[in-house]
Amino acid sequence: MAETYDVVIIGGGPGGYNCAIRAGQLGLKTVCIEDRGVLGGTCLNVGCIPSKALLHASELYATAQNEFEAMGIKTGKLEIDLDKMMAQKTEAVDGLTKGIEFLFKKNKVDYIKGRGKILGKGKVEVKGLDGK
């Protein structure tokens, strides 16, 4: 199926999604193609944000373990529930990626989950995540 767009952006990381949103705000027919299957890029999905969410939980644990008693707070035996920590991290990441998707819809930006390839002037090929 051939579609015509004013702007085609390959990559839904911070540069790509910001460009797509702005193009949409300017009234340009815009599509963003992302092969990861989720918007936001490395930082949001597997780098900065997930690691900081886990680091924050770890810091809270260390504070409770090492500093509370000196302030007169008795906590008893502390335990880490790794499954809940990971679920909280996933919830934080999902909330942010869903926020980008919301901004795409609000600004009429199409989003294709697939791999984009520039074929030549004015032509881009897209293969879906299923390879088609």
C-alpha distance (Angstrom), angle and dihedral (degrees) to the residues before:
residue distance angle dihedral
M1 . . .
A2 3.79 . .
E3 3.79 119.2 .
T4 3.77 127.3 -177.3
Y5 3.80 120.4 -137.6
D6 3.77 135.5 175.4
V7 3.81 90.6 -143.3
V8 3.81 129.0 24.9
I9 3.79 116.1 -172.6
I10 3.78 120.8 -167.7
G11 3.78 109.5 -156.3
G12 3.78 129.6 36.4
G13 3.80 98.4 -144.3
P14 3.81 122.7 117.9
G15 3.81 94.4 -70.6
G16 3.79 93.9 44.6
Y17 3.77 100.0 44.7
N18 3.81 93.7 44.5
C19 3.79 90.3 50.1
A20 3.80 91.3 47.8
I21 3.79 93.5 49.9
R22 3.80 92.4 48.1
A23 3.80 92.5 47.5
G24 3.80 89.0 51.0
Q25 3.80 90.8 49.6
L26 3.79 88.5 53.6
G27 3.79 89.9 55.4
L28 3.80 97.4 -107.4
K29 3.79 118.4 144.3
T30 3.80 99.1 -113.9
V31 3.77 138.5 -177.1
C32 3.79 129.5 -174.8
I33 3.81 119.0 -157.2
E34 3.81 117.3 -159.0
D35 3.78 125.0 178.6
R36 3.81 97.5 -166.2
G37 3.79 91.1 71.6
V38 3.81 92.5 -123.7
L39 3.78 132.8 65.6
G40 3.78 124.8 -120.4
G41 3.78 105.2 65.2
T42 3.78 130.3 -125.1
C43 3.81 98.2 -43.0
L44 3.77 94.8 53.8
N45 3.79 98.9 39.6
V46 3.79 108.8 33.1
G47 3.80 108.6 -1.4
C48 3.78 133.5 42.7
I49 3.79 102.4 5.3
P50 3.83 100.4 45.4
S51 3.80 92.4 42.7
K52 3.80 91.9 48.8
A53 3.81 91.7 49.1
L54 3.80 90.0 53.7
L55 3.80 92.2 42.3
H56 3.81 90.6 53.0
A57 3.81 91.7 52.9
S58 3.81 90.0 47.4
E59 3.81 91.5 50.2
L60 3.81 90.8 51.4
Y61 3.80 89.3 51.3
A62 3.81 91.9 49.5
T63 3.81 91.1 48.3
A64 3.79 92.0 50.2
Q65 3.79 90.9 46.3
N66 3.81 98.3 44.8
E67 3.79 109.8 24.3
F68 3.80 111.4 28.2
E69 3.80 97.1 75.6
A70 3.82 91.7 54.3
M71 3.82 87.1 57.3
G72 3.78 92.3 50.7
I73 3.81 96.8 -99.9
K74 3.79 115.6 132.1
T75 3.78 114.0 -159.6
G76 3.78 104.4 169.6
K77 3.78 118.3 -147.3
L78 3.79 113.0 -6.1
E79 3.77 121.9 -150.7
I80 3.77 134.2 -174.0
D81 3.80 117.3 -132.3
L82 3.80 100.1 -158.3
D83 3.81 93.4 -173.2
K84 3.82 90.8 57.5
M85 3.80 91.8 44.6
M86 3.79 90.3 53.0
A87 3.81 91.5 45.9
Q88 3.81 90.5 52.3
K89 3.82 90.0 49.6
T90 3.80 90.8 49.9
E91 3.80 91.1 48.4
A92 3.81 90.9 52.8
V93 3.82 92.8 49.4
D94 3.82 93.2 44.1
G95 3.79 91.3 51.4
L96 3.79 91.4 54.9
T97 3.82 95.6 45.2
K98 3.81 90.2 48.3
G99 3.80 87.4 51.7
I100 3.80 90.5 58.2
E101 3.81 90.7 48.2
F102 3.82 88.7 51.3
L103 3.82 90.6 52.6
F104 3.80 89.7 49.8
K105 3.80 90.7 54.1
K106 3.80 92.6 43.8
N107 3.81 90.5 52.9
K108 3.82 96.1 39.5
V109 3.81 95.4 -113.6
D110 3.80 115.2 156.0
Y111 3.79 116.8 -136.3
I112 3.78 123.9 -154.2
K113 3.78 121.8 -171.1
G114 3.77 102.3 -144.2
R115 3.78 147.0 75.6
G116 3.78 118.3 -68.1
K117 3.79 123.8 -153.2
I118 3.80 126.1 -174.7
L119 3.81 107.8 -129.8
G120 3.78 97.8 179.1
K121 3.77 142.6 -56.4
G122 3.79 107.6 -17.7
K123 3.81 94.7 -5.7
V124 3.80 128.3 106.6
E125 3.78 126.4 171.8
V126 3.79 119.3 -149.3
K127 3.77 125.7 -162.2
G128 3.77 115.4 -168.1
L129 3.77 121.6 -126.8
D130 3.80 86.7 -97.6
G131 3.83 89.2 61.4
K132 3.82 95.1 -107.3
